Amino acid sequence: MRPTASRTRRRAACIAGVVSLLAVSACGTGFDAQTNQVYQPAAGANERAESVDLLNVLAADNSDDTATISASLLNKGDADDTVTAITGTTDSGDGLKGGDPIDVQLAGPIALPTHELVKVGADAEIVVSYDDLGGGQYVTLDFEFENAAPITMDVPVVARGEHGIYDGIAEAPEPTTEPTTDEETKPDGQG
């Protein structure tokens, strides 16, 4: 008996379906499968240490050779802790740590109550600066704590974008105005 055209089409469709199922099922197997890889959808960097997690850390470019650090910090320890100092360097450009030192302004110690997420950036608590700082670069920051071990991490510098998408989470610091020579020489109340 000779197969009909409809029987041949059904058989081809069935074979194509089996081949498709085999191809799809093979995509998620093995130790290097995509489902076994760390996925970090945010722009910021994450560093999970023994006592403190630094989450979604990024530097929002302020377009004046400064950038405001935005981060979420989680103290996983059994006692309260404090960020006492932060230092940093530029990216060396060759994949190695240890570029040029940068200026890091920490508004004051940052309290880290135990098991409480602390967000920084909205009040420009941490600001980094150096010549030619801009989006697309990285800075290496060294966080020091009162109790926890120091943490070093590479942090991306991101552009604010035309819609200012980082304005709400990483406030640009208020510009400081230096008095001009004329203002310094005028007696009080004259101007």
Beta strands, then each sheet from edge to edge (+ up, - down):
strand 1: 45-48
strand 2: 52-61
strand 3: 66-75
strand 4: 81-90
strand 5: 101-106
strand 6: 110-112
strand 7: 117-120
strand 8: 126-129
strand 9: 138-145
strand 10: 151-158
sheet 1: 1+ 2- 3+ 7-
sheet 2: 1+ 2- 10- 9+ 4- 5+ 8-
sheet 3: 1+ 2- 10- 9+ 4- 6+
end
